[in-house]
Amino acid sequence: MNKHLITQFKKWCVCPLLAFGLVSANAQNPVEFKLWPDGAPNSNGLTQEEAAARHITYIAEPTLSVYVPETPCGLAVIACPGGGYDHLSMENEGHDMAGWYNAQGIVYAVLQYRMPNGHNDVPLSDAHQAIRIMRAHAGEWGIKKLGIMGSSAGGHLASTAATHFTDETRVDFQILFYPVILTDIAKSHKGSVRNLLGENPSDELLALYSNDLQVTEQTPPAFIMHCTDDNAVPVVNSVSYYLALLAHGVPASMHIWDQGGHGWGFRDSFNYKPQWQDELGKWLEKIKASVE
């Protein structure tokens, strides 16, 4: 457990009957939860929506959309879309994957988290609350193991949740698509680091959120994907995290393709989509087998 980020949110415990708009849960109609129906315990200082084509930039009400398959297999995944901690790519790196996960019997949730705007605790508090909600409904949805997934900056949030946790917020596995891991601007995504930590973060804060430095023996197993020609988030982010996991004896599977760039998510245009689906499917099957 990371002792630097003992959460201040334990008092915001989740009631299984949180206020939410309940609809039939399937790949077309998710169950929608408000993360903080009584108001969030922290603020990012943003109060006005900003226009942006195809993206969400201002999240007034963070939510969790849960897609429950007809026959749950015991696994669940929370997806954190990317967007440089500036906006969210909710479809390609979020909702579009619901059918694929549900077809394998996996409960799949998409997190619409708040942007940090330099308030580094805000996204992580939303991720932790999403974990609490999923665990509160574990009996109802047959969840025995819960994982977190993220793409790009969402991959940073997912790996942050996987390395900064308390007993109640530790996940069982992590899935990372071309993740931001490092906070060294020369090796990472400058916009993500600036939006999360502000313009002039301290060395201590930079180290705290460089998640390769936060790996311990308690970090959950990881499945990592990246492309060598990613010009937005250099592949060294995934490589550094993978090596840190190995150094601490944490099971990790890493897949690096020679080309494909950044931001491919669930797009059919990514040439290696069949490969990552096949490899990730096999990896998840092993986790399924451990709960049967």
C-alpha positions in Angstrom: 0.0 0.0 0.0 1.3 3.5 -0.8 1.5 5.4 2.5 1.7 8.8 0.8 -1.9 8.6 -0.4 -4.0 7.2 2.4 -7.3 8.2 1.1 -9.4 10.8 2.9 -12.5 9.5 1.3 -13.2 6.4 3.5 -16.0 8.3 5.2 -17.8 8.4 1.8 -18.8 4.8 2.0 -21.0 3.4 -0.7 -24.5 2.4 -0.1 -25.7 -0.3 -2.5 -28.8 1.8 -3.1 -27.1 4.9 -4.3 -29.3 7.3 -6.2 -29.1 6.5 -9.9 -31.2 6.1 -13.0 -31.8 2.4 -13.2 -32.4 0.8 -16.6 -32.0 -2.7 -18.0 -28.3 -3.5 -18.0 -26.8 -4.6 -21.3 -24.4 -3.5 -24.0 -27.0 -0.9 -25.2 -28.5 0.1 -21.8 -26.1 0.4 -18.9 -27.0 1.0 -15.3 -26.0 4.6 -14.5 -24.6 5.7 -11.1 -23.7 9.1 -9.8 -20.4 8.8 -8.1 -21.2 11.4 -5.5 -25.0 11.9 -5.2 -24.6 14.0 -2.1 -21.7 16.1 -3.6 -18.0 15.3 -4.1 -15.7 15.7 -1.2 -13.2 17.7 -3.3 -13.2 20.2 -6.2 -11.1 20.8 -9.3 -12.1 24.5 -9.4 -14.0 24.1 -12.8 -17.5 25.4 -12.9 -18.3 26.1 -16.5 -18.6 23.8 -19.5 -16.2 24.3 -22.4 -17.1 23.5 -26.0 -15.0 20.7 -27.6 -16.0 18.6 -30.6 -16.5 15.0 -29.8 -15.1 15.2 -26.3 -16.2 15.9 -22.8 -14.1 18.6 -21.1 -16.1 19.7 -18.1 -17.7 17.0 -15.9 -20.1 18.5 -13.5 -21.4 15.1 -12.4 -19.0 12.2 -12.5 -20.7 9.0 -13.3 -20.2 5.2 -13.7 -22.0 3.4 -16.5 -22.2 -0.4 -15.8 -22.9 -3.0 -18.5 -24.0 -6.3 -16.9 -23.9 -9.4 -19.1 -26.7 -12.0 -19.0 -24.4 -14.6 -17.4 -21.6 -12.9 -15.4 -18.4 -15.0 -15.2 -17.1 -13.5 -11.9 -14.9 -10.7 -13.4 -15.5 -7.0 -13.7 -13.5 -4.2 -15.3 -13.7 -0.4 -14.8 -12.6 1.6 -17.9 -10.9 5.0 -17.6 -11.0 6.7 -21.0 -8.0 8.9 -22.0 -7.8 12.5 -23.1 -4.7 14.0 -21.6 -6.5 14.8 -18.3 -8.1 17.6 -20.3 -11.1 15.8 -21.9 -12.5 12.2 -22.2 -12.6 10.0 -25.2 -15.7 8.2 -23.9 -16.6 6.1 -26.9 -13.5 4.7 -28.5 -11.7 4.1 -25.1 -14.9 3.5 -23.2 -18.4 2.5 -24.2 -17.4 0.9 -27.5 -15.7 -2.0 -25.7 -18.8 -2.9 -23.7 -20.1 -5.6 -26.1 -16.7 -7.2 -26.3 -16.4 -7.6 -22.6 -20.0 -8.6 -22.0 -19.7 -11.3 -24.6 -17.1 -12.9 -22.3 -19.4 -12.6 -19.3 -17.4 -9.7 -17.9 -19.2 -6.9 -16.1 -17.9 -3.7 -17.7 -18.1 -0.2 -16.4 -17.1 3.1 -17.9 -16.0 5.9 -15.6 -16.7 9.5 -16.5 -14.3 11.1 -14.1 -13.6 14.8 -13.4 -10.6 16.6 -14.9 -7.9 17.5 -12.4 -7.2 21.1 -13.5 -4.1 20.8 -11.3 -6.0 19.2 -8.4 -4.2 15.8 -8.5 -6.5 14.1 -6.0 -9.7 14.6 -8.0 -9.4 11.8 -10.7 -8.1 9.3 -8.2 -10.9 10.0 -5.8 -13.4 9.3 -8.6 -11.6 6.1 -9.5 -11.6 4.9 -5.9 -15.3 5.7 -5.6 -16.0 3.7 -8.7 -14.2 0.8 -7.1 -16.3 1.1 -4.0 -19.5 1.1 -6.1 -18.6 -2.0 -8.0 -17.6 -3.8 -4.7 -20.9 -2.7 -3.1 -22.7 -4.6 -5.9 -20.4 -7.6 -6.1 -23.0 -10.0 -4.8 -25.7 -8.7 -7.1 -23.5 -9.0 -10.2 -21.5 -12.0 -9.2 -18.2 -10.1 -9.1 -15.3 -12.1 -7.5 -12.4 -10.2 -9.1 -12.4 -6.5 -10.1 -9.9 -4.9 -12.5 -9.3 -1.4 -13.8 -8.4 -0.5 -17.3 -7.2 2.8 -18.8 -6.0 4.3 -22.1 -3.4 7.0 -22.4 -4.0 9.5 -19.5 -6.8 7.1 -18.4 -4.0 4.5 -18.3 -2.2 6.8 -15.9 -5.3 7.0 -13.7 -5.7 3.2 -13.9 -2.1 2.6 -12.9 -2.4 5.2 -10.2 -5.4 3.4 -8.7 -3.3 0.1 -9.0 -0.4 1.6 -7.1 -2.0 4.1 -4.7 -4.7 2.3 -2.7 -6.1 1.3 0.7 -7.4 -2.2 1.6 -10.9 -1.2 0.3 -9.7 0.2 -3.0 -7.1 -2.3 -4.2 -8.1 -3.9 -7.6 -7.2 -7.4 -8.6 -5.8 -6.7 -12.0 -5.0 -3.8 -14.4 -5.3 -3.4 -18.2 -3.3 -0.6 -19.8 -3.6 0.8 -23.4 -0.6 3.0 -24.3 -0.5 4.4 -20.7 1.1 7.5 -19.4 3.2 6.3 -16.6 6.1 8.7 -16.2 6.1 12.3 -15.1 9.5 13.1 -16.6 8.4 15.6 -19.3 11.2 14.4 -21.6 9.8 10.9 -21.6 6.1 11.4 -21.0 3.0 13.3 -22.2 3.6 16.9 -21.3 -0.1 17.9 -21.3 -1.2 15.1 -19.0 1.5 15.9 -16.5 0.7 19.6 -16.6 -3.0 19.1 -16.3 -2.7 16.7 -13.4 0.1 18.3 -11.4 0.1 22.0 -12.4 2.7 24.1 -14.0 5.5 23.7 -11.4 5.1 20.5 -9.4 7.6 19.7 -6.7 10.0 16.8 -7.2 8.2 14.9 -4.5 4.9 15.2 -6.3 6.5 14.2 -9.6 7.9 11.1 -8.0 4.6 10.3 -6.3 2.7 10.2 -9.6 5.5 8.5 -11.6 3.8 5.1 -11.2 6.8 3.0 -12.1 8.3 4.3 -8.8 5.2 3.4 -6.9 5.1 -0.3 -7.7 5.4 -2.7 -4.8 4.9 -6.5 -4.3 1.2 -5.6 -3.6 0.6 -4.1 -7.0 -1.9 -6.2 -9.0 -1.0 -8.1 -12.2 -1.0 -6.1 -15.4 -1.7 -6.5 -19.1 0.0 -3.7 -21.1 -0.2 -2.6 -24.8 1.7 0.0 -26.7 3.2 0.8 -30.1 6.8 1.7 -30.9 5.8 4.6 -33.1 3.5 6.3 -30.5 4.5 9.9 -30.8 2.1 11.1 -28.1 3.1 8.8 -25.2 6.5 7.3 -25.8 6.7 3.5 -25.4 9.2 3.9 -22.6 6.3 4.6 -20.3 5.0 1.0 -20.7 8.5 -0.5 -20.7 9.5 1.3 -17.5 6.3 0.1 -15.8 6.7 -3.4 -17.0 10.3 -3.6 -15.7 9.2 -2.2 -12.3 6.5 -4.9 -12.1 9.0 -7.6 -12.9 11.5 -6.2 -10.3 8.8 -6.6 -7.6 7.7 -10.0 -8.7 4.3 -8.8 -10.1 3.0 -10.9 -13.0 2.9 -8.8 -16.2 2.2 -9.3 -19.8 3.4 -6.7 -22.3 2.6 -6.4 -26.0 4.4 -3.9 -28.2 3.7 -3.5 -31.9 5.9 -1.8 -34.4 3.3 0.6 -35.7 -0.2 1.9 -34.9 0.5 5.2 -33.2 -1.6 6.4 -30.4 -5.3 6.5 -29.4 -6.5 3.4 -31.3 -8.5 1.9 -28.5 -11.3 -0.2 -30.0 -10.9 1.2 -33.6 -11.1 -1.4 -36.4 -8.4 0.7 -38.3 -5.8 -0.5 -35.8 -4.1 -3.3 -37.7 -3.3 -5.3 -34.6 -6.9 -5.2 -33.1 -7.4 -9.0 -33.7 -4.1 -9.7 -31.9 -4.7 -7.6 -28.8 -8.3 -9.0 -28.5 -7.0 -12.5 -28.7 -4.1 -12.0 -26.3 -6.2 -10.0 -23.8 -9.0 -12.6 -24.0 -6.5 -15.4 -23.2 -5.1 -13.4 -20.3 -8.6 -12.8 -18.9 -9.4 -16.5 -19.3 -6.6 -17.3 -16.9 -8.1 -14.9 -14.3 -11.6 -16.4 -14.9 -10.2 -19.8 -14.2 -8.8 -18.6 -10.9 -12.3 -17.7 -9.6 -14.1 -20.8 -10.9 
